[in-house]
Amino acid sequence: MEYKDTLNLPLTDFPMKANLNQREPEMLAKWEADGLYRQLEEAGSSKPAYILHDGPPYANGHIHIGHALNKILKDLILKS
């Protein structure tokens, strides 16, 4: 018996493998065709600029996306 057979997992239509190296170019092409970035810019054009004021030093070395995400989420929660 396999371990996965002992788990009570939901059945979904989602593939188990992401295949991001194939799917990502497809998604980017669709977003480009739909003009998604332009739509986002237009939707936020009437809102005031959002500036994240923060900078070095970082205890864990150079800034990376984890630092940015943490700072942005903290700012959003505090400002809302």
Buried (B, 14 or more C-beta within 10 A) or exposed (E): EEEEEEEEEEEEEEEEEEEEEEEEEEEEEEEEEEEEEEEEEEEEEEEEEEEEEBEEEEEEEEBEEEBEEEBEEEBEEEEE
